[in-house]
Amino acid sequence: MALSHRFLLAIILSSTLPHTASAYECSAKSGITTVPLLELYTSEGCSSCPPADKWLSELPYGPGKLTALAFHVDYWNYIGWKDRFSKAEYTARQRRTAAFNHSGFVYTPQFVLNGHDLRQWNNTQLDNRIKAQLKSAPRANLTLHISDQANGLALSANAQILSAGDGIDSEMVIAVYENKLISKINAGENNGRELRHDYVVQKLFGPYRMRRNNEFSENITLGAEWIKRDAGAAVFVQNAHSGEVLQSLQLPFCR
């Protein structure tokens, strides 16, 4: 009887966790609930950002409940410390998000939940928002798959919009992120500090507008160095006019 219980547990786990098919092949698929997307806009040159970075790293949610990403912006680089993770395209994304929210300025640290500004970030508020979101039926189906190939890793993402009305105005975005990153700062507002980061977006692909059949797929090749990194990928679909996130999916790379 004990053996049969273990067998049943193995079946349950295999149906709820990302599937691992070989030495380096794993995949994930969105489920019957909507998983919210939490974006942090931050910078190593911002003295008020480290607490936000720490809060994001310590959130007690797995990929099935929350998709977390940290975008390092570049407009703090002028004060003496250039953030090695910052990119102009992340600043552009933040400014576009500000426009969605009818705001004329950007700031750090800023949390954005499902396309909307989250000014008072704390565990209780976020937990309530996640629970409410998980009750919503998904408006898109998403899949992620990654496997090794001769020259690195092959990443494929697919989005299928479930409502014809959403499909017209929707776009898909893919992010590749990395965890457990450490920087020793020797200039700027954080001079002398050691900063630790998780969910740092290293590569961003898209946005890709949905095709007429309300579906879009994209294949990406990553270098072989990503095999050994503590990293992952996320895909999400948002409304191109409001920034509202219809569905998100996060997949830690096979380890």
C-alpha positions as CSV (number, residue, x, y, z in Angstrom):
1,M,0.0,0.0,0.0
2,A,2.8,2.4,0.8
3,L,4.4,1.8,-2.6
4,S,1.1,2.6,-4.4
5,H,0.8,5.9,-2.4
6,R,4.3,6.9,-3.6
7,F,3.4,6.1,-7.1
8,L,0.2,8.2,-6.9
9,L,2.2,11.1,-5.5
10,A,4.7,10.8,-8.4
11,I,1.8,11.0,-10.9
12,I,0.4,14.1,-9.1
13,L,3.7,15.9,-9.1
14,S,4.4,15.2,-12.7
15,S,1.1,16.7,-13.7
16,T,1.6,20.0,-11.8
17,L,5.4,20.7,-12.3
18,P,7.2,21.7,-15.5
19,H,7.9,18.5,-17.5
20,T,11.5,17.4,-17.8
21,A,11.9,15.0,-20.8
22,S,15.7,14.5,-21.1
23,A,19.1,15.7,-19.8
24,Y,18.3,19.3,-20.8
25,E,14.7,19.7,-22.0
26,C,11.9,21.2,-20.0
27,S,8.6,22.9,-20.7
28,A,5.7,24.7,-19.1
29,K,2.1,25.5,-20.1
30,S,-0.3,28.0,-18.6
31,G,-3.2,26.6,-16.6
32,I,-6.9,27.3,-15.9
33,T,-6.2,30.5,-13.9
34,T,-4.6,33.8,-14.7
35,V,-1.1,34.3,-13.3
36,P,-0.2,37.9,-12.7
37,L,2.9,39.6,-13.9
38,L,5.0,41.7,-11.5
39,E,7.6,44.0,-13.0
40,L,10.2,45.9,-11.0
41,Y,11.9,48.9,-12.5
42,T,15.2,49.5,-10.6
43,S,18.8,50.6,-10.9
44,E,22.0,50.0,-9.1
45,G,22.5,53.8,-9.1
46,C,19.4,54.4,-7.0
47,S,19.8,54.4,-3.2
48,S,16.2,53.6,-2.5
49,C,16.2,50.6,-4.9
50,P,18.0,47.9,-2.8
51,P,15.0,47.3,-0.5
52,A,12.8,46.7,-3.5
53,D,15.3,44.3,-5.1
54,K,15.4,42.4,-1.7
55,W,11.6,42.3,-1.5
56,L,11.3,40.9,-5.0
57,S,13.9,38.2,-4.3
58,E,12.2,37.1,-1.1
59,L,8.6,36.8,-2.4
60,P,7.2,33.4,-1.5
61,Y,5.5,32.6,-4.7
62,G,6.3,30.0,-7.4
63,P,5.9,30.4,-11.1
64,G,2.4,29.0,-11.0
65,K,1.2,32.0,-8.9
66,L,3.3,34.9,-10.0
67,T,5.6,35.8,-12.8
68,A,8.4,38.2,-11.5
69,L,10.8,40.2,-13.6
70,A,13.3,43.0,-12.8
71,F,14.1,45.6,-15.4
72,H,17.2,47.7,-14.8
73,V,16.8,51.2,-16.4
74,D,19.6,53.4,-17.7
75,Y,18.6,56.9,-16.6
76,W,20.6,56.6,-13.3
77,N,23.9,55.8,-15.1
78,Y,24.9,59.5,-15.4
79,I,25.6,60.0,-11.6
80,G,28.8,58.0,-11.5
81,W,27.8,54.3,-11.6
82,K,26.8,52.5,-14.8
83,D,24.4,49.6,-14.0
84,R,25.7,46.7,-16.0
85,F,22.2,45.2,-16.3
86,S,20.6,48.4,-17.5
87,K,19.4,48.9,-21.1
88,A,17.7,51.8,-22.9
89,E,14.9,49.4,-24.1
90,Y,13.9,48.7,-20.5
91,T,13.6,52.5,-19.8
92,A,11.5,52.7,-23.0
93,R,9.3,49.9,-21.7
94,Q,8.8,51.8,-18.4
95,R,8.0,55.0,-20.2
96,R,5.4,53.1,-22.3
97,T,3.9,51.7,-19.1
98,A,3.7,55.2,-17.7
99,A,1.8,56.3,-20.8
100,F,-0.6,53.4,-20.3
101,N,-1.2,54.7,-16.8
102,H,-1.6,58.3,-18.0
103,S,1.5,59.3,-16.0
104,G,4.0,61.9,-17.3
105,F,7.0,60.6,-15.4
106,V,8.9,57.5,-14.4
107,Y,10.7,56.6,-11.1
108,T,12.6,53.9,-9.3
109,P,11.9,51.7,-7.6
110,Q,8.6,51.1,-9.3
111,F,6.5,47.9,-9.2
112,V,4.0,47.3,-11.9
113,L,1.4,44.6,-11.5
114,N,-0.4,43.5,-14.7
115,G,0.4,46.7,-16.4
116,H,-0.7,49.0,-13.5
117,D,1.4,51.0,-11.0
118,L,1.7,49.3,-7.6
119,R,2.8,52.1,-5.4
120,Q,2.3,50.6,-1.9
121,W,4.1,47.3,-2.3
122,N,3.9,44.9,0.7
123,N,3.2,41.2,1.1
124,T,-0.4,41.6,2.3
125,Q,-1.5,43.8,-0.6
126,L,0.3,41.7,-3.2
127,D,-1.1,38.4,-1.7
128,N,-4.7,39.8,-1.9
129,R,-4.1,40.9,-5.5
130,I,-2.7,37.5,-6.5
131,K,-5.6,35.6,-4.9
132,A,-8.1,37.8,-6.7
133,Q,-6.2,37.4,-10.0
134,L,-6.0,33.6,-9.7
135,K,-9.9,33.5,-9.6
136,S,-10.0,35.0,-13.1
137,A,-10.3,32.7,-16.1
138,P,-7.3,33.0,-18.5
139,R,-7.7,35.0,-21.7
140,A,-4.7,33.4,-23.4
141,N,-2.9,30.0,-23.5
142,L,0.9,30.1,-23.3
143,T,3.6,27.5,-23.6
144,L,7.4,27.6,-23.1
145,H,9.9,25.0,-24.2
146,I,13.7,24.9,-23.9
147,S,16.2,22.2,-24.9
148,D,19.9,22.0,-25.8
149,Q,21.2,22.0,-29.3
150,A,24.6,22.0,-31.0
151,N,25.3,25.7,-30.5
152,G,23.4,26.5,-27.2
153,L,19.8,26.4,-26.1
154,A,16.7,26.5,-28.2
155,L,13.8,28.5,-26.6
156,S,10.4,28.4,-28.1
157,A,7.3,30.3,-27.0
158,N,3.7,30.2,-28.2
159,A,0.7,32.4,-27.3
160,Q,-2.9,31.7,-28.3
161,I,-5.6,34.3,-27.5
162,L,-8.8,32.8,-26.4
163,S,-11.1,35.8,-27.2
164,A,-11.3,37.2,-30.7
165,G,-11.7,40.7,-29.3
166,D,-8.4,40.4,-27.3
167,G,-6.5,39.1,-30.3
168,I,-6.8,42.2,-32.4
169,D,-5.0,44.4,-29.8
170,S,-2.7,41.8,-28.2
171,E,1.1,41.4,-28.3
172,M,3.5,38.8,-26.9
173,V,6.7,39.5,-25.1
174,I,9.5,37.1,-24.1
175,A,12.0,37.8,-21.4
176,V,15.1,35.8,-20.4
177,Y,16.1,36.5,-16.8
178,E,18.9,35.5,-14.4
179,N,19.1,35.0,-10.6
180,K,21.7,35.3,-7.8
181,L,23.6,38.2,-9.4
182,I,26.0,40.2,-7.2
183,S,27.5,43.6,-7.8
184,K,30.0,45.5,-5.7
185,I,29.3,49.2,-6.1
186,N,32.2,51.6,-5.9
187,A,30.6,54.9,-7.1
188,G,27.3,56.7,-7.1
189,E,24.5,56.7,-4.5
190,N,25.2,53.0,-3.4
191,N,29.0,53.4,-3.2
192,G,30.5,50.7,-1.0
193,R,27.5,48.4,-1.0
194,E,27.2,44.9,-2.3
195,L,23.9,44.4,-4.1
196,R,22.2,41.2,-4.9
197,H,19.6,40.7,-7.6
198,D,17.1,38.1,-8.9
199,Y,14.8,37.9,-11.9
200,V,17.1,40.3,-13.7
201,V,16.0,40.6,-17.4
202,Q,19.0,40.0,-19.5
203,K,17.3,39.7,-22.9
204,L,13.9,41.0,-24.0
205,F,12.2,39.9,-27.3
206,G,9.1,41.6,-28.7
207,P,6.6,42.9,-28.5
208,Y,5.2,40.7,-31.3
209,R,1.7,41.5,-32.5
210,M,-0.8,38.7,-32.7
211,R,-1.5,37.3,-36.2
212,R,-5.0,37.1,-37.6
213,N,-5.6,33.7,-36.2
214,N,-4.9,35.1,-32.7
215,E,-1.8,33.0,-32.3
216,F,2.0,33.7,-32.4
217,S,5.1,31.6,-32.0
218,E,8.7,32.6,-31.7
219,N,11.9,30.5,-31.6
220,I,15.1,32.0,-30.0
221,T,18.6,30.6,-29.7
222,L,20.6,31.3,-26.6
223,G,24.4,30.7,-26.2
224,A,25.7,27.6,-24.5
225,E,26.8,29.6,-21.5
226,W,23.1,29.8,-20.4
227,I,23.1,26.1,-19.6
228,K,25.1,26.7,-16.4
229,R,23.3,29.9,-15.3
230,D,20.6,30.2,-12.7
231,A,18.2,31.6,-15.2
232,G,14.8,31.2,-16.8
233,A,12.3,32.6,-19.3
234,A,9.0,34.3,-19.1
235,V,6.3,34.9,-21.7
236,F,3.3,37.1,-21.4
237,V,0.6,38.7,-23.5
238,Q,-0.6,42.2,-23.0
239,N,-3.1,44.6,-24.6
240,A,-1.1,46.9,-26.9
241,H,-3.3,49.9,-26.1
242,S,-3.8,49.6,-22.3
243,G,-0.9,47.5,-21.1
244,E,-3.2,45.1,-19.4
245,V,-1.7,41.6,-19.0
246,L,-3.9,38.8,-20.2
247,Q,-1.7,35.9,-19.1
248,S,1.9,35.2,-18.0
249,L,4.0,32.1,-17.7
250,Q,7.5,31.6,-16.2
251,L,9.8,28.7,-16.6
252,P,13.1,28.3,-14.7
253,F,15.7,26.6,-16.9
254,C,16.4,22.9,-16.4
255,R,18.9,22.3,-13.6
